Amino acid sequence: MDTGTNCGHIGSMSIIEERGAAAFTSSYRESDEATRESKVAIVRLALSDEDAKFRDELRDFFTTKIPAEILERARNDELRFPEDMVTSQQILNAAGLAVPNWPVEWGGKDWTPLQRQIWSDELRMARVPEPLAFNASMIGPVIAQFGSQEMKQRFLPPTANLDIWWAQGFSEPEAGSDLASLRTTAVRDGDHYVINGQKTWTTLGQYADWIFVLARTDPDAPKKQAGISILLAEMSTPGITLRPIKLIDGSYEVNEVWFEDVRVPADQLVGEENAGWGYAKFLLSNERTGIARIGTTKVWLDEVKQHAATVPIGDGDTTLLQDPIFASRVVEAECELLALELTQLRVSGDEGTGKPNPASSILKLRGSQLQQTVTDLMVEVAGPNALPFGAAEAASPVWAQHAAPKYLNYRKTSIYGGSSEVQRTIIASTILGL
């Protein structure tokens, strides 16, 4: 079959566009026969020999060193919390692969942005549980960048090893998208701060040992962003109460956290008092980059293609993947994922500077949209099998049973970490200068 190929180069990486029998290959691996026969254009990354070797070494580690039963449970969306997360992260950490984005002296890696992207992709394609974001991408980098030497020594090693499970205490009932309007207070009282207030949407807080809390330490500051600090509190501290919130998909993963006269030692203040808003923006920039979940979305899209190649349509001689309209939607999502991946490579180059990158808002905005697009495609592929049938569910494939709950759960992505409207405002003001 006649094929056309166009190549562009970015550093040691090429962008290859292929048409014809090689359609629908993943970024770093070949697709199955049914997918290749779909004859649809794709775009993928081509690696240098050095980076290909790096990828192969990671792939071998992820697929052989993480227990097979954990990988299988992750593949079926049936991870056992918290034990599977802890086991996986400790194996990764022992090999120096848990927190590559951290400074080298605290367990990080002196990798290129492309190598960090390869690590992320291979981790997700192998179905290895991701290092806990609250540890690896949020409070860990903040402590490494802004914490005292004593705080780094105390918290960073157990944070990397998931000996401490962190929760995020940022959002409040009246301060979600407008986070700087938070009302939780932290008043200095001798060698302690006394925290009072409420946090909400605290994801996986039921497993947490510690929580990092954004609180107002100067209510008289001229600007609401100026009087905010970050404090670290142990969840067992008297006065902390956690209450579960049930989600639309029936799961339990978020909570409310109440603080009533909670006394926190003053040496658990991160950095300087009233400088917390700057630290929070740095943290949120990292969070938004992670929320894009590009590697995970690529895995999901790969699953969409695999399953769509087995779903007959019409007279049964063709499959859903061969339907031009459906195939065009898949191709569009795949091309947008590549564009987002290249944006993430640029943003990754700025990690470690201690300054928020406004381009992370593009990652958050488009990454959220693509997660919703792909989960929508998965429900369409699953068809009636995605509906809850109670006892009859055993007749449906496991992946189809999870399609609808995943679709419902990921409606949240356009809200948490800063809503899509907020991201557009940031992009307009800080990138476009409007």
QUIWOQUI-V208947 format. One record per run of one state. SS is the DSSP state (H for helix, E for strand, - for the rest). FROM is the first residue (numbers start at 1). LEN is the number of residues. Records with the same first field share a line. If there is no record, write none. Layout:
SS=FROM-LEN + FROM-LEN
This chain:
-=1-4 + 11-2 + 19-14 + 37-5 + 48-1 + 66-2 + 76-7 + 95-9 + 107-6 + 126-7 + 147-2 + 161-5 + 170-2 + 173-2 + 176-3 + 182-3 + 190-2 + 200-5 + 208-2 + 217-7 + 235-5 + 247-5 + 270-5 + 292-2 + 309-3 + 314-4 + 323-1 + 349-11 + 387-3 + 396-2 + 415-5 + 432-3
E=5-6 + 13-6 + 42-6 + 166-4 + 172-1 + 175-1 + 185-5 + 192-8 + 210-7 + 228-7 + 240-7 + 252-14 + 269-1 + 275-1 + 312-2 + 318-2
H=33-4 + 49-17 + 68-8 + 83-12 + 104-3 + 113-13 + 133-14 + 149-12 + 179-3 + 205-3 + 224-4 + 266-3 + 276-16 + 294-15 + 320-3 + 324-25 + 360-27 + 390-6 + 398-17 + 420-12
